[in-house]
Amino acid sequence: MYEHFFQCPYCWEEISMLLDPSITSQTYVEDCEVCCNPIEVTPRFEENELVGFDAQDIEQ
């Protein structure tokens, strides 16, 4: 697993998520550990290295 730190698009707090580098490209929703709002997370890996990461709020 790969721990990645980033800023929540809702509360702007720094949070971290564990990412699985064995899946090269994925998109999923995970709640912020601070404000509990849903974040759409899209990590991209190449050769087990994180090469792209996007975290967006989900429009309700």
C-alpha positions in Angstrom: 0.0 0.0 0.0 1.0 3.6 -0.7 0.1 6.4 1.7 -0.7 9.7 0.0 -1.3 13.1 1.7 -3.5 15.7 0.0 -5.9 18.6 0.8 -9.6 17.9 1.2 -11.6 19.8 -1.5 -14.2 20.7 1.1 -12.5 21.6 4.4 -9.0 22.1 3.1 -7.4 20.0 5.8 -4.5 17.8 4.9 -5.6 14.1 5.0 -4.1 10.9 3.9 -5.4 7.8 2.1 -3.9 4.4 1.5 -3.7 3.6 -2.2 -3.1 0.3 -3.9 -0.4 0.5 -6.6 -1.2 -2.9 -8.0 -4.2 -1.3 -9.8 -2.8 1.2 -12.3 -5.8 3.4 -12.8 -9.0 3.6 -10.8 -11.7 6.0 -9.6 -13.6 5.6 -6.4 -15.3 7.6 -3.6 -14.0 7.9 -0.1 -15.1 10.1 2.8 -12.8 12.8 4.2 -11.6 11.7 7.6 -12.1 15.2 9.0 -15.3 16.6 7.6 -16.9 13.3 6.3 -17.8 14.7 2.9 -17.4 12.3 -0.1 -14.3 12.8 -2.3 -13.9 11.3 -5.8 -10.3 10.0 -5.8 -8.5 9.1 -9.0 -4.9 7.8 -8.5 -2.7 6.6 -11.4 0.3 4.4 -11.0 3.1 3.3 -13.4 5.5 0.6 -12.3 4.2 0.9 -8.7 5.0 4.7 -8.6 2.2 7.3 -8.2 2.3 9.4 -11.4 -1.1 11.2 -11.1 -3.6 11.9 -8.4 -6.9 13.9 -8.4 -9.3 14.5 -5.6 -12.5 16.3 -6.4 -15.6 17.2 -4.5 -18.8 15.5 -5.6 -21.5 17.8 -6.7 -24.8 17.0 -5.0 
